[in-house]
Amino acid sequence: MARLPSGAYLDIFETLDSTSLEARRRAPLGEPGPRWIIALRQTAGYGRQGRAWTQATGDFAGTLAFKPQAAPSALGQISFIAALAVASAIDEFVDPKKLALKWPNDILIDGAKAAGILLEHMGGADISKDGAALLAVGIGVNIVSAPTDVAYPTARLVDHTDRAPSPADLAARIDHHFWAYMKDWRANGFANIRQLWLTRARGIGETITVRLPNEELSGVFEGLDESGALILQSGAEKRIISAGDVFF
């Protein structure tokens, strides 16, 4: 059983339905993690709101499962930590000037989506107890393929680097950066993570559209509040949005 320098376990499968589903199956076993579950091929990958996540062999599909040891109200902030970690790992292969972060959890290359993140509670414990439940951070990165059947432009790493990483290599690099940002967050709270994310965010000060389940809003993206929610100045009204899809 492989382990990364951080101590996290690394399990690599030739084929899985979904790395997040595999993490969910393991949750009742009581494994505290941290454990990376990587699939070289997924047959039923998914992202936010259950949307299908298309992956080709050679792309990155991974889920990090661990007990975050944090208050339930703060767990959403880990998506920003994960976004910074994925961006920092991709920085090692792609010109960082090409990269930007899209609220709430996407990584862009030249304005096109190259990676996405999904946080899920895996149960097995009472989520109301600090740090008791298992959290799964699902990450997908387009290394060799760029899906075309989606409502936004997509990008792949091989078009922006001559030394694209393998999924296992990228897992090790994301893991390294993830725990460094987690250490900062645990010691200093969300403020520094929030600022680091904002320095790489696309659309600050610009007019954006946010699609919610029952409405669509347009306004100026002013930033993030202290919880990570998006601040949108829509006409004379300031809206605080905790979940939605952003379009530029």
C-alpha positions as CSV (number, residue, x, y, z in Angstrom):
1,M,0.0,0.0,0.0
2,A,1.6,3.2,-1.1
3,R,1.9,6.3,1.1
4,L,2.8,9.9,0.1
5,P,5.3,12.0,2.0
6,S,2.5,13.6,4.0
7,G,1.5,10.2,5.3
8,A,-1.6,9.9,3.2
9,Y,-2.4,6.6,1.7
10,L,-2.6,6.3,-2.1
11,D,-4.8,3.7,-3.8
12,I,-4.7,3.6,-7.6
13,F,-7.3,1.7,-9.5
14,E,-7.4,0.8,-13.2
15,T,-11.2,1.3,-13.3
16,L,-13.8,2.6,-10.9
17,D,-17.4,3.8,-11.3
18,S,-16.3,6.9,-9.3
19,T,-13.6,7.7,-6.9
20,S,-16.1,9.5,-4.7
21,L,-18.5,6.5,-4.7
22,E,-15.5,4.3,-3.7
23,A,-14.8,6.7,-0.8
24,R,-18.5,6.5,0.2
25,R,-18.4,2.7,0.2
26,R,-15.4,2.8,2.5
27,A,-16.8,5.4,4.9
28,P,-18.8,2.9,7.0
29,L,-15.6,0.9,7.6
30,G,-14.3,3.7,9.9
31,E,-11.1,4.5,8.1
32,P,-10.0,7.9,9.3
33,G,-7.7,8.6,6.3
34,P,-6.2,10.6,4.9
35,R,-6.5,8.4,1.8
36,W,-6.3,9.2,-1.9
37,I,-8.5,7.1,-4.2
38,I,-7.4,7.5,-7.8
39,A,-9.0,6.0,-10.9
40,L,-7.2,5.8,-14.2
41,R,-10.6,5.4,-15.7
42,Q,-14.0,6.3,-14.3
43,T,-17.3,4.9,-15.8
44,A,-19.7,7.1,-13.7
45,G,-17.8,10.2,-12.6
46,Y,-19.9,13.1,-11.4
47,G,-19.5,16.7,-10.2
48,R,-21.7,19.3,-8.6
49,Q,-25.4,18.7,-8.6
50,G,-24.8,15.1,-9.9
51,R,-23.6,16.3,-13.3
52,A,-21.6,13.8,-15.3
53,W,-17.9,14.3,-15.3
54,T,-16.3,13.0,-18.5
55,Q,-12.8,11.5,-18.1
56,A,-10.4,9.9,-20.6
57,T,-7.6,7.6,-19.6
58,G,-4.7,9.8,-18.6
59,D,-6.9,12.5,-17.0
60,F,-6.9,12.9,-13.2
61,A,-9.8,11.6,-11.2
62,G,-9.2,11.5,-7.5
63,T,-10.8,11.7,-4.1
64,L,-9.1,12.6,-0.9
65,A,-11.0,11.3,2.2
66,F,-10.1,12.4,5.7
67,K,-11.4,13.6,9.0
68,P,-11.0,17.4,8.8
69,Q,-11.1,18.0,12.6
70,A,-13.0,21.3,12.1
71,A,-16.4,22.7,12.9
72,P,-19.1,21.8,10.4
73,S,-19.8,25.4,9.6
74,A,-16.2,25.8,8.4
75,L,-16.0,22.8,6.1
76,G,-17.0,24.7,3.0
77,Q,-13.8,26.7,3.3
78,I,-11.9,23.5,2.4
79,S,-13.1,23.8,-1.2
80,F,-11.0,27.0,-1.5
81,I,-8.0,25.2,0.0
82,A,-8.4,22.4,-2.5
83,A,-8.7,25.0,-5.4
84,L,-5.5,26.6,-4.3
85,A,-3.8,23.3,-4.0
86,V,-4.8,22.1,-7.5
87,A,-3.8,25.5,-9.0
88,S,-0.4,25.3,-7.2
89,A,0.2,21.8,-8.5
90,I,-0.8,22.8,-12.1
91,D,1.5,25.9,-11.7
92,E,4.4,23.4,-11.8
93,F,3.5,22.5,-15.4
94,V,1.6,25.4,-16.9
95,D,2.5,29.1,-16.9
96,P,0.8,30.4,-13.7
97,K,-0.2,33.6,-15.6
98,K,-2.6,31.4,-17.6
99,L,-4.4,30.1,-14.5
100,A,-7.3,31.6,-12.6
101,L,-9.8,30.4,-10.1
102,K,-13.6,30.5,-10.7
103,W,-16.0,30.6,-7.8
104,P,-16.8,28.4,-6.2
105,N,-14.5,25.6,-7.1
106,D,-13.1,25.6,-10.7
107,I,-9.6,26.1,-12.1
108,L,-9.3,27.8,-15.4
109,I,-6.5,27.9,-18.0
110,D,-6.8,30.8,-20.4
111,G,-10.4,31.2,-19.2
112,A,-11.5,27.6,-19.9
113,K,-12.2,25.1,-17.2
114,A,-9.4,22.6,-16.6
115,A,-10.3,21.3,-13.2
116,G,-13.3,21.0,-10.8
117,I,-13.7,20.2,-7.2
118,L,-16.6,18.6,-5.2
119,L,-16.8,18.4,-1.4
120,E,-19.0,15.7,0.1
121,H,-19.7,14.5,3.6
122,M,-19.3,10.7,3.7
123,G,-21.2,10.0,6.9
124,G,-20.2,7.3,9.3
125,A,-20.5,9.8,12.2
126,D,-22.5,12.7,13.4
127,I,-21.6,15.7,11.3
128,S,-22.6,18.0,14.1
129,K,-19.5,16.9,16.1
130,D,-16.3,18.7,15.2
131,G,-14.1,16.6,13.0
132,A,-16.1,13.4,13.6
133,A,-17.3,12.8,10.0
134,L,-15.3,11.9,7.0
135,L,-15.0,14.5,4.3
136,A,-14.3,13.6,0.7
137,V,-12.6,16.1,-1.7
138,G,-13.3,15.0,-5.2
139,I,-11.0,16.5,-7.9
140,G,-11.0,16.1,-11.6
141,V,-8.3,17.6,-13.9
142,N,-8.3,17.5,-17.7
143,I,-4.8,16.4,-18.5
144,V,-5.3,14.8,-21.9
145,S,-9.0,15.5,-22.8
146,A,-11.3,18.5,-22.9
147,P,-15.0,17.7,-22.8
148,T,-17.1,19.3,-25.5
149,D,-20.6,18.4,-24.3
150,V,-20.8,21.1,-21.6
151,A,-22.1,24.7,-21.4
152,Y,-18.7,26.3,-21.0
153,P,-15.2,26.2,-22.7
154,T,-12.8,23.6,-21.4
155,A,-9.1,23.2,-21.5
156,R,-6.5,20.4,-21.1
157,L,-3.0,20.5,-19.7
158,V,-1.3,18.8,-22.7
159,D,-2.1,21.9,-24.8
160,H,-0.2,24.2,-22.4
161,T,2.8,22.1,-21.4
162,D,5.3,19.7,-22.9
163,R,5.6,17.7,-19.7
164,A,2.1,16.8,-18.6
165,P,2.0,14.9,-15.3
166,S,0.7,11.4,-14.8
167,P,-2.3,11.1,-12.5
168,A,-0.1,9.6,-9.7
169,D,2.4,12.4,-10.1
170,L,-0.3,15.0,-10.0
171,A,-1.9,13.4,-6.9
172,A,1.5,13.7,-5.0
173,R,1.8,17.4,-6.0
174,I,-1.8,18.3,-5.1
175,D,-1.4,16.4,-1.8
176,H,1.8,18.4,-0.9
177,H,0.1,21.7,-1.5
178,F,-3.2,20.7,0.1
179,W,-1.7,20.0,3.5
180,A,0.5,23.1,3.4
181,Y,-2.7,25.2,2.9
182,M,-4.5,23.2,5.5
183,K,-1.8,23.9,8.0
184,D,-2.1,27.6,7.4
185,W,-5.9,27.4,7.7
186,R,-5.8,25.5,10.9
187,A,-3.3,27.9,12.5
188,N,-4.7,31.2,11.1
189,G,-8.3,30.7,10.0
190,F,-9.8,31.5,6.7
191,A,-8.6,35.1,6.2
192,N,-5.3,34.3,4.5
193,I,-6.8,31.4,2.4
194,R,-9.5,33.8,1.3
195,Q,-7.0,36.5,0.3
196,L,-4.8,34.0,-1.6
197,W,-7.9,32.7,-3.5
198,L,-9.0,36.3,-4.4
199,T,-5.6,37.1,-5.8
200,R,-6.1,34.3,-8.4
201,A,-9.8,34.8,-8.9
202,R,-11.3,35.7,-12.3
203,G,-14.1,38.3,-12.5
204,I,-13.4,40.4,-9.5
205,G,-14.9,43.9,-10.2
206,E,-16.5,42.7,-13.4
207,T,-20.1,42.0,-14.3
208,I,-21.0,38.3,-14.1
209,T,-24.1,36.1,-14.2
210,V,-24.9,33.7,-11.4
211,R,-27.4,30.9,-12.1
212,L,-29.4,29.8,-9.0
213,P,-31.9,27.0,-8.8
214,N,-34.9,29.4,-9.2
215,E,-33.4,32.6,-10.7
216,E,-30.6,34.1,-12.6
217,L,-28.8,37.2,-11.4
218,S,-26.3,39.7,-13.0
219,G,-24.2,42.1,-11.2
220,V,-20.6,43.1,-10.2
221,F,-18.6,40.4,-8.5
222,E,-17.3,42.3,-5.4
223,G,-15.5,39.5,-3.7
224,L,-16.0,36.9,-0.9
225,D,-17.5,37.3,2.5
226,E,-15.8,35.8,5.6
227,S,-17.5,32.5,5.0
228,G,-16.5,32.2,1.3
229,A,-19.9,33.2,-0.1
230,L,-19.9,35.4,-3.2
231,I,-20.8,39.0,-2.9
232,L,-22.7,40.3,-5.9
233,Q,-23.8,43.9,-6.3
234,S,-26.9,43.4,-8.4
235,G,-28.4,46.9,-9.2
236,A,-29.1,48.6,-5.9
237,E,-29.1,45.3,-4.0
238,K,-26.1,43.5,-2.5
239,R,-26.6,39.7,-2.7
240,I,-24.7,37.1,-0.7
241,I,-24.7,33.8,-2.6
242,S,-23.5,30.6,-1.0
243,A,-24.0,28.3,-4.0
244,G,-24.6,28.9,-7.7
245,D,-23.0,28.7,-11.2
246,V,-21.0,31.7,-12.4
247,F,-20.8,32.7,-16.0
248,F,-18.6,35.5,-17.4
